[in-house]
Amino acid sequence: MDSFFIRSEIPADIPAIFDVNLQAFGQDGEARLVRALRNDGDYIPDLSLVAVYNDKIIGHIFFAPISIDSEDAHVPAVALAPLSVCLEHQCQGVGSILVEEGLKACRQLGHRIVIVVGHPTYYPRFGFTTAPTLGINAPFPCRNEVFMVCPLVPGALDGIHGTVRYPPAFEAEGAHAG
């Protein structure tokens, strides 16, 4: 594949982003989630990135604000959800570049912790590790190995424990499938 580039989404991208998510997942749950997060204001424009190839959006990554809550702390974090690549461009490095650029953008904006519910052999290459082993728990039933956390700066997870709190759209759109 010739080169593609990554940039923040613009309003004109929204229909294409919906289509990429729909195609990548074979159903509209993730596409509806992104739409609901935008509509609810649980949206960081600089953390909704698209991969563009020949003026066409071929991939998308979205990070939403969340928190890790315990009795004595409320720690801000972001959730990587979803990551999608058009079927004809999968397994060509597009998803990896989106994750790398997304994590870089998170760091540049001062975020310290990223949570993902994802494939246990894919995300560790980017620094993700199983969250429950560190005392960070999902608020919904899911297998431990798919609930992961990535510290973006050294020491970001020191003393952090609790349950992740997602925006209401995650519950409403049924996006929690582990």
C-alpha positions, 0 to 999 in steps of 0.5 A: 500500500502506498503511504497514508497519513494520520490527522485529527478528524474534521466535521466532514469526516463524521459520516465516513468514520461511521462507515469505517466503524460499521465495516470494521466491526460488521455491526453498528455498535461502535459507530453508534458509540462514537456518535453518542460520545460526541453528542454527549460532549464526552469527546476530545477532538484532538483524540479522534484520529483518522487514517487517510489514503487517497482522500478516503478515510480508511481507519479511525481511533477514538479516545474518550475521557474516563476515570479510575475511582476508588474511595479516596481518589478520582484519577482521570484517564482516557479510554481507547474505544474504538480502533477500526480499519476498513477491511481492505486495509487491515493487516497492513499496519494502519491500526498500529500507526493509529494506536502509536499516533493516538498514544503520542497525542494523548501524551502531548495533551497531558494524559497519563493513563489509557484503558482499553478492552481489546485483543490480549495479543495485540495491545501489549506491543504498545505498552498495555498490560492486564489492568486487574493485576494492578488493581484496576477493575472493569465496571462490567463483566469481562475477561481479565486478559482483555481489560488493559491499561497503559501508563503514558508516563513513568509512575502514572500507575503508582498507587492507582487502584479502583474501578473504571468509570466510563461515560454513560454512552458506553452503557447505553450503546452496549459497547462493552463486549469482552 
